Amino acid sequence: MSTTAQRPSRETSRWEAQRSFDELGRPLRDLTFCVVDLETTGGSATAGSMITEIGAVKVRGGEVLGEFQTLVNPHTEIPAFIAVLTGISNSMVHDAPSIETALPAFLDFAAGCVLVAHNAPFDIGFLQHFARQQGRPWPKFEVLDTAKLARRVITRDDAPNCKLSSLAKVFNSETTPNHRALSDARATVDVLHGLMERLGGLGVHTLEELQTFSARVSTAQRRKRHLAEGLPHSPGVYLFRDDRARVLYVGTSKDLRTRVRTYFTSSETRTRMGEMVGLAESVTGIECATPLEAEVRELRLIAEHKPKYNRRSRFPEKVHFLKLTREAWPRLSLVRKVLDDDADYLGPFSSRKTAEKCLAALHETFPVRQCSGRLPLAPSRSACVLAEMGRCLSPCDGSTDASTYAAIVRQLRDTLLRNPQEVVEAINQRMTSLADRERFEEAGIHRDRLATFVRAAARTQRLTALTRCPEIVAARREDSGRWSVHVVRHGRLAAAGVIPPGADAHQYVRELRATAETVNVAPGPVPAATAEETEKILRWLESPGVRLVDVDGEWVCPLGGAARHLALYDAANQSRLSLVPFDEQRLPSPVHRPAR
């Protein structure tokens, strides 16, 4: 089925021209490519089309290592127009092996290679279909599509289109495509090498760069690829700076050098990023012990420098909270800061609009006063409109006594801190009533308010649970086999490290704790860091494989807390994105999550 042959040295000389480039990732010249082409009875394997021929060429460093060719008996009639196109007739494939024999032989030939095809989804899709049909596991091939790559490189001045026949002419292929598998595979080899030669002059010389290359990356961006030199292949944070050392952009990666290079040689096509790279004169890398430390440092640096080209996390101080005041006649107030005043807070909210939705949900359930300012123990004001509508107990005109009002406030406080069930039930009843009357738009408003409240309450309860703990030490075995360790104090990352091979783990943890940052507790539900940082820490602590080494304090959320109702938020969020009328939405039952 397969034969090995040497091809002329033109590919080798073409490849030699690229050997002097500085390389990262996997150099193209060191990789083995298997260029494959199929002939079939039709355009879709799932619609019953069959493979009639497989042709492939194995190349490395511009040298042909082997070729594979076999006809395949489709066990069905080849349509006449296909026979005319390919020259493959029914008589030619009569004695050919079936796909059950041909596919394993091809997979053996291609083992360990990067698969290449012109219009790869077609060819690879057929191969994968028959592998599944045979119950054969598909190898984890990396795939290159020369058609897709050519569309990023070839202009209309080069060729009228990116068909294989047109590209073969552009790159002076020694083989003319003729709709026979091996000939077309040979032509695709020449096209692949031609594309690589052209891209080599643009700084593309690794598989990673080839896979992500885009012609939309400007020449000016590519010329600055030297800014990535000197950065380590390790997790950390990178800072792009302008000619005055001002920070333009902050990012994070598990591999600093590889990530920064993508801004100059790959598919970074966002206009603002191209503008940023045009202004950049240097890149600073900060190595971090773990990816979590890198994510946290990124947030802190963005908050500190507020880079122009970062859109998120620049203003963590611009948040809002709902406050249940401590006074004779408590009320809910929208505030910007948490004070050490023994009041109860819900938040933080990233926007005032979101906080107001949550406030509306609470006011709809609990008839506490909504007027501003303090009231004396024995107020003597006149009732407001809300009192006349039955939405306020109206302590201002003596319509309620202190004990009755205090009971409502206790229920409200319990809702904020422990159990949101009253709000959930009240608004669900309101939504049902509105939906029954086909007032779906109003029902949607209440749905959004409820979803906002549930999410805010769950977030506050989770943040508060971690913030209460003076220290948590946790570890996880990473893919490298080494243990990463994090010290968290009052919701803030105080230290991070990776236990060195052969080190005493207990001693290492003791030393890490001893050198960790001193963190003072913040008032209310506010963590000693930003909410976004603490949420990243929570996600890591709750990820699979994490082991708690030590917990100082109690890390626990209320069993009946808002987290078990988060499905309501998910459903509401999804319904906003759909076109399904509210009365056709089916909210899922609340999800019960165990307390931590």
C-alpha positions, -999 to +999 in steps of 0.1 A: +000+000+000+028+024+008+060+033-008+089+055+001+106+078-024+131+106-024+120+139-039+142+166-055+162+188-032+143+220-040+123+216-007+155+211+013+171+243+000+139+262+006+139+250+042+175+258+048+168+294+043+149+295+076+174+277+098+189+309+112+158+323+128+154+325+166+127+300+175+103+293+203+077+266+205+083+236+182+104+246+151+087+237+119+119+221+105+120+196+133+084+184+129+071+155+107+041+164+086+017+139+070+000+156+040-032+137+031-058+138+004-089+117-002-111+109-031-147+101-023-181+092-038-197+124-025-194+154-002-206+140+032-196+109+051-226+112+073-249+112+042-234+079+031-205+090+009-175+066+009-138+070+004-124+057-029-087+066-025-062+077+001-029+094-007-004+109+017+031+122+018+053+123+049+078+151+051+103+166+076+126+195+071+118+197+034+127+160+028+101+134+018+103+105+041+076+083+025+044+081+005+012+063+010-014+054-017-042+030-018-075+027-037-105+018-014-134-003-023-165+017-014-188-013-018-212+010-037-215+023-072-192+054-079-214+081-095-206+087-131-197+124-126-173+114-098-157+088-120-152+114-148-138+139-123-113+116-106-107+089-132-115+062-106-140+037-119-159+008-104-136-017-120-105+000-105-117-004-070-132-039-073-102-057-059-091-028-036-091-031+002-121-019+022-119+011+045-117-013+074-083-023+061-071+009+045-078+032+075-057+014+101-028+012+075-030+050+070-032+057+107+000+036+112+017+056+084+006+090+099+014+081+136+032+109+154+028+134+126+010+167+122-018+161+097-020+185+068-048+188+042-062+213+018-096+220+032-089+198+062-124+196+076-134+176+046-106+150+046-101+147+083-139+146+088-142+116+065-113+098+083-128+105+118-162+094+107-150+060+096-128+057+127-159+062+149-178+037+127-151+011+133-150+019+170-114+029+166-100+057+189-089+088+169-053+097+176-047+132+190-034+146+157-027+183+154-041+195+121-031+222+096-053+234+068-034+248+039-066+264+025-073+283+057-036+293+060-035+305+023-066+327+029-046+345+055-015+349+033-025+349-004-039+381-019-059+386-051-027+398-067-012+364-061-041+342-072-078+346-080-087+321-053-072+296-028-081+264-047-053+239-047-048+242-085-044+280-082-020+278-053+001+251-071+007+276-099+016+303-074+043+282-057+054+265-089+045+230-077+062+201-095+030+182-094-002+193-111-034+185-090-056+161-110-081+149-084-061+118-076-052+115-040-014+111-041-009+137-068-030+162-049-012+154-017+022+160-035+009+193-047-003+202-012+033+195+001+046+221-023+019+246-013+027+240+024+064+246+018+057+277-002+034+291+025+061+284+051+088+301+030+066+332+027+057+333+064+093+327+074+101+362+063+074+374+087+089+357+117+067+326+117+089+295+122+071+274+149+040+253+147+023+274+173+029+306+153+018+289+121-014+277+136-024+311+149-009+333+121-031+361+108-022+386+080-041+412+100-012+415+124+007+444+110+044+445+100+050+470+127+037+445+153+059+418+139+090+440+140+086+443+178+088+405+184+122+411+200+104+426+230+095+391+241+132+380+242+144+375+277+110+366+291+109+332+309+088+302+300+070+303+333+037+316+348+036+352+356+024+387+347+035+409+318+033+446+315+035+465+281+051+500+286+054+530+264+084+552+258+078+569+291+076+537+310+038+541+315+019+508+317-003+503+287-016+468+293-013+441+319-019+404+312-012+370+326-001+337+312+012+302+322+041+308+297+051+345+296+074+343+266+051+323+244+021+345+252+039+378+247+052+367+213+016+361+201+010+398+201+036+401+174+033+370+153-001+354+156-038+360+156-040+390+179-063+410+157-081+433+181-077+468+168-070+482+203-043+456+209-026+465+176-027+501+186-012+492+220+016+472+205+024+501+182+029+523+213+048+497+233+086+501+237+092+474+264+076+445+281+083+437+317+077+401+330+071+392+366+075+355+374+050+339+397+052+307+416+018+296+405-009+305+380-032+317+408-005+341+421-002+354+385-040+360+383-040+378+416-009+400+407-026+409+374-056+422+393-035+442+417-014+457+390-044+467+369-059+484+399-027+502+407-017+514+371-052+515+355-037+508+321-055+524+292-058+492+272-072+470+300-110+472+299-118+451+330-108+454+367-094+489+364-116+505+391-123+479+418-130+508+442-160+519+421-185+495+438-218+498+457-232+481+487-267+478+503-266+486+540-292+477+566-287+506+590-283+504+628-308+529+642-341+531+659-360+526+626-336+508+603-338+511+565-319+499+535-294+524+520-273+524+489-237+533+499-202+533+483-181+522+514-184+497+542-178+512+576-169+495+609-203+504+623-218+470+631-243+474+603-252+446+578-241+449+542-249+432+510-224+434+481-202+446+465-221+454+433-202+464+402-228+490+392-254+512+408-280+498+384-275+463+397-276+474+433-309+492+427-324+460+412-315+441+443-328+469+465-361+468+447-364+430+453-359+435+490-383+465+493-409+444+474-407+417+501-401+437+533-421+469+540-394+488+558-393+525+553-376+539+522-373+575+533-339+589+540-326+603+572-329+592+608-363+590+626-367+597+664-380+570+687-414+586+685-417+601+650-446+625+642-444+629+604-472+623+579-475+591+559-460+588+524-475+574+492-458+540+498-476+538+532-509+544+514-501+517+489-493+492+517-457+490+508-443+506+540-452+500+577-450+538+581-433+542+614-431+580+606-468+586+615-470+560+643-488+534+621-466+506+636-449+500+669-412+494+675-416+457+682-435+450+650-411+469+629-381+452+646-396+418+638-396+427+601-360+440+603-349+407+619-365+388+590-347+411+566-314+407+583-318+369+583-326+371+546-294+390+539-271+369+560-286+333+560-318+324+542-333+342+512-364+320+510-389+348+518-377+370+489-376+340+466-412+329+475-426+365+475-412+374+440-421+340+426-457+345+436-456+379+421-442+366+388-468+338+387-496+363+392-483+386+364-477+357+340-512+344+346-525+378+335-501+377+305-482+407+318-449+391+308-429+422+306-436+431+342-429+395+352-396+398+335-386+428+356-393+409+388-375+379+375-344+400+369-347+416+403-349+382+420-319+369+400-298+399+409-307+395+446-299+358+447-266+362+430-256+391+453-266+373+484-248+341+474-217+362+465-218+380+498-222+349+519-193+331+501-170+361+504-179+366+540-172+329+549-137+331+535-131+366+549-139+355+584-110+330+584-077+345+597-058+320+576-063+291+553-034+270+539-042+248+509-022+227+485-028+209+452-007+185+431-002+201+397+002+184+363+040+186+368+037+164+399+048+191+422+026+206+450+016+242+448+008+258+482-012+290+489-017+309+521-049+329+523-056+354+550-090+371+554-097+364+517-064+378+505-036+358+489-007+362+514+018+338+499+022+313+471+049+287+464+057+253+449+074+226+471+108+219+455+116+183+447+130+164+477+121+191+501+104+185+535+068+195+527+060+204+563+091+225+567+084+243+534+048+251+545+060+264+578+085+287+562+060+299+536+035+308+564+062+326+583+071+348+554+035+354+542+021+389+541+005+403+572-032+409+565-056+429+587-093+421+587-116+445+568-150+456+581-182+439+572-183+415+543-155+432+525-124+409+521-089+422+528-085+422+490-109+431+461-140+409+457-126+398+423-094+386+439-112+367+466-135+350+441-105+338+421-091+323+453-124+307+461-125+291+426-091+277+432-099+264+467-130+247+453-112+232+424-107+194+422-076+180+440-072+209+465-063+198+500-068+220+531-035+219+551-048+241+579-078+263+586-078+290+613-114+298+620-146+283+605-149+283+567-186+276+563-216+290+544-252+288+557-269+255+547-300+274+536-281+302+520-286+318+486-261+296+468-288+269+465-310+292+445-283+302+420-301+281+393-327+309+393-300+334+383-288+311+356-323+306+342-331+343+343-298+351+326-305+325+299-341+337+293-329+372+286-308+358+258-335+338+242-367+347+223-389+324+243-418+343+260-417+344+298-447+321+301-429+294+282-399+296+305-396+267+330-375+278+359-356+248+373-360+237+409-336+253+433-302+236+434-292+225+469-255+229+475-238+215+506-223+239+531-186+243+531 
